[in-house]
Amino acid sequence: MAVVGLVLAGWLGAEKLGSAGNNRASTEGRGARGNGVATPIPSAGDETRKNFDEVIALARKSLAAIQEVPDYTAVLTTTELIDGRMLHKKMQIKFRREPFSAYLRCRSKPDAGREVIYVAGANDGKLLAHEGGIKRIVGTLKLKPDDPEARSECRYPITEIGIEKMTESTIAAWEYEQKNLDPAIVDIQFFATAVHGPTSCSEVQITHTRHEPGIEFQVGRLYFDKQTNYLIEAEQYGWPKDGEQLPLVEHYDYSDIRVNVGLTDEDFDPQNPNYRF
């Protein structure tokens, strides 16, 4: 049942082992389109070299900042390479930290109107989802987050969604690399002046010069909002074959973030009259 795919890929935002990263401007329309290959846009010339202790400290500061936020809304734009297909999604997200809750509504065609709700400890531990438009006839589906049907078009389960999870995974990845990799094969660049639309950011770019076990990505970029310290965008490039460009594997972009909006149980209730479950 293809409709069950849900394209949760675009709604997630955590990283696997390897380094996360960013581009220095909004990546709408950038990167791979259809063939999964792209070249990272070079960063400006204000870089300095950092070590893992320094960038991990930066990420921990970012994590502490987002952990103070009980809830937020945002627009999440994603690009993910799934089974040779490059999937692009834009969706509205509502997120609550306790209990872990997420509401997602797809805004991009052909999946506009698709909605997903997940609340930890509710609905027998399953997510609720329905398609938009005429495909709503299928009705609301209940799936485990790691169900193969729910994961058919995603890199990560919905239980890993959100800025906090992305930041935690980044820290875990960097700590893994710090402990297990030869420092000579890791180049860490820091850019004090980066941009994300109108937002001033700091960028970390990590490049691996040799492919080691457990390191999925060759180049990772991420950037942090300089005012809030939140990690708001990350993109990762895999290992190219001989003569090919770096393949873009995943890109997550949080924009229009509004924190402490006072989300309630109704925001994560399929019976909400503003939803179409």
N, C-alpha and C positions, 0 to 999 in steps of 0.2 A: 504494500500500500504506500505509494510514493508520497501521498499527502502527509504521512506521518513524519517525514523527514524533518520538518519544523525549522530547518536552517538555523539551528541554535548556534552555529559557528559564529555568526555575527553578533551574538548576544553575550558572548563570554568575555574573555579578556584576561586570562591567566597565561603564564608562560611555562614551557617545558624547560628542562635543563639546557643551558646555553644562555646567552645574554640577550636581554631585551633592549629595545632602542627606539629612536625617533627619527623624524626628518625635521628640518629646520623651518618648515612652513607647512601649512595645511596640505595634506596629501590627497585631497579630493581630486580625482581624475589622474593621479599619479600611478606609477608602478605598473605591475603586470596587468595585462588585459587579455585574458583568454589562454595564453600559453604559459603562464606562471613564471615569466622571466622579467626581471627589471634591474635597473642599475640604481643604487642609492645616489641621491643628489648630494654632491660634495658639500661639506659644511664650510662656513666662513673661516677666515684665517685668525680667529681669536682664541684658538685652542691652547690648552695646557695639558700636560701629561699628569695622570693621577694613578694611584695604586688602589688595590681592592679595599684597603681599610678606609680610604677617603670616600669612595663611591658607596660603599656599604653604609657608612655613617650618613651620607646624604639620603639614601633610601630609607634608613631607619627613621630619620627625621620626617620624611614624607609619610611613612606608615603611622607614626604617632599622630600626625596631623589628621589623617583621614579616619583614624580610630576614634577621634573626638566627635565625629559627625554621626548622629543617630540615623539620619536618612537624607536622601537626595534624589533629585530628578536630573536627567541628562539626555543628550542625544548621543547615541553610540553608532559610529560608522566603522565598518569593518571590511577587510579583504582577507580571505583565507583560501589557501590552495588545498583542495580536498579531492583526492583521487584523480589528479590531473586537471581538475576544473577550478577556475578562479571565481570564487563567489564574492559578490559585493552586496552589502546590506546597510541600510540605515534604519534605525529604530529608536523609538522613545522608550526610556527605561525609568522605572521607579524602583528605588532600592531602600530597604530598611535593614539596619544592622541586627537588631534583636526583636523578635526572632528573625533569623536570616530569611529575607523575603524579597522576591523580585517579580515585577510585572513588566512585560515587554510587548510593545505594539510595533509591528513592522510598518515603515512609512514608504519603502521603496518597492517599485514594481519588479516582478509580477506578484509579489507576496503582500502587497499593501492590505492592511486590515487583519493580518494574522496576529493573534494574541497568545501569550503564554504567561501562566502564573505558577510560581513555585514558592512554597512556604515550608521551612524546615519544621518537621513534626506534625504537619497537617496533610490531609488528603492521602493518608496511608503512605506518606513519604514520596508521593508521585507528583509530577508536574501536570498541569492542566493546559491543554492547547486546542485551538481551533484555527481553521483557515479563514481567510477573508473572501468576500465576494460570493460567487456561486458555489465555491468549494465548501462553504459553510454547511452544506447539506450533509457532509460527513459527520458533523456534530463535534462535541467536545471529547477529546481523547485524554486518557489518564495513562501516563507512562512513567516508569522509573527513570531517573535522570541518566543512568548508564545503559538504558535499553538500546540495543542495536538500532531499532527503528528511530529512536530519538537522536542517536548519534550518527545517522547516515549522512548528514551534511554538516558535521561540526567537528572541531578539533578537541573541544573540551566540554564536559557536562555543565549544566546550568548551576550546579553547586559551586562552581569556581568563578562565577560571574562577579564583576565589580572591581572598583579601583583598589580596594583593600587587598583582595585576593591577588590581583596583578602585582601589587607591590610586595606582598609576602613571597610570591613565587620568584620575583626578581632577586630579592635578598637571598633566598635559598639557592638560586642558581649561582650567584656571585660567590657565596660562601663555599659552594661545591668546587667552583673553579679555583678559588684561592687555595683550597686545600689540596686539590688533585692535579692541577696543571702546572707545567713549567712556566714560570713568569715570562720567559723569553719568547713564548709563542702567543702572548696576550698583549695587545696594544690597547690601552685605555685612554681615550681622549675626552677632555671636558671642555665644553664651550659655554662661556658665561653669558653669551647673548644669542638666544635662539627665539624664534617666534612660532606661535600657533594661532593663526588668524590675528586677532588683536592682542593676544596674550603674550607677555614677555616670559621667557622660560630659560632654564638651564638644561643643557643637553649632555648626555653621556653616550659615547659611542665606543663599543667594544668590538675589536676585530681579532679573530683567531687566525694565525698564519699557518697552522698545521691542524689537520683533522684528527682529533683524538676521540676515543670511545666515550660515549655519553654526551658529546658536544654536537647537538643537532644543527646549530646555526654558525655560519662563519662570521657574519656581521650582524650586530644588533644595535639599535638606536632607541633611546627613550628620552623623553624630556619632562621636566617638572615645572609646574607653574611657580614662578618666583614669588608671587604674592601669597599663595595658599600652601605651597609646597606639595600639592597633589601631583601624582604621576598621571598625566592626562593623555599621553600618546606613546605607543610602542610599535615598532616594526622589526621584523626579523627576516634575514636572508639566509637561505641554505647554502650548500656547497655546490658550486657549478661543476658541470662536466667539462672536459677539455674543450677550450675554445668558446664556451658559452658564458653569458653574463650571469651574475648572481641571481638565483631564483628567489623572488619574493614569496615567502611562505605564509606570513601572517602580519596583519596590521590592524591595530585597535586605536580608535580616536574618540575620546570623550570631549564633548563640547556642550556649551550652554548648561553648565553644571550649576544647580541651585541647591544649596544645602540647608538642612534644618527647616524643611518646609512643613513639618508636622504631619507626615503620612500616618494613616490609621489602618486598622484592620480592613476597613471598607476598600482601601486602595488595593488590597490583595485578595479580595473576595470576588469570585466569579459571578456572584449575584449583583454586583455593583451595576446600577442602571446605566452607567456610562460605557459599560463593556458589552460585548456581544457573544458571550458564551452560551 
